[in-house]
Amino acid sequence: MSLRPSEQLDGYQQDTGSKEFCLNDMRPKAEARGLSELVGLIDAAQADLDEVGSIEFDWGQSKTSGPASRKEAVQVDVKLDRSLGQAHTIIDAYAKGESDSPQREAARRIKTKVLPRGVFPITSLKYEQQHAAIKEFHGRMTTTFSADVDTLGLTGLIDGVGRLNADFGSHLTVDANQVTFDQVLDARRKSDDSFALVIMATHVFTAHDPEATADLLAAYHDQQERIAQYQKRRGVTPVVDPGTGEIVDDEGGNAPVAPTPDEDTDPSAPSADDTDSPAEDDVVEPQPVLEE
């Protein structure tokens, strides 16, 4: 399985503002150096960033999980939690095996790369985020780790998780004309990939000129360093002002949080300050079936 460009780029996840700051810094430099192909990639990446902003705005203005569909979503969620718990129990049991075997090696690979903290980080998410996380989990289990899944005899169970999650997602959209969270995720991933292509292409187009490479990627490396330091302190990816490249943070240290590589967050989810005032159409969601 070939990796997406953003998966090949070895760096910290950047939010929309951070990527915009880098691209705005790079474009005139690339144009001045006559790197027309790179300019084209930068323009495409900027267009994808604009699309992310547009679709996130539309998502924020819509309600994609109203009370009419939540009742059915609760029922499917219980089945999903149970299926994920069953899969993890089997994987964990094989991973803890006393003797070497293909099953133990397969289980340990999945535990290390896919479920290092079990399924609780998935089952404890809000519905839209959980749906997205399970979609990602299912995608990895049926591609990169499909041979390991087959070795453990989990193919049928994982296929069932995929079908349940598709059903789950259908109950999270009341109006087919509204933006769905999957669309938000797709836009974000497309933007991540086009940005990664710009960074990788810069290395290719300036391979003969290290000074040009350093100049073009100065803002990118600056952002990577800022994000690295912020994540060491806070454990999350910061929100960045696209005009200055500065991390948006108040004096009390309550910075808005951007999604990390392992956490695609619902852009309309309430902030920590809002959690004491649930929306009127919220349904009390059952506790996850399994906690690690």
Disulfide bonds with the S-S distance in Angstrom:
none
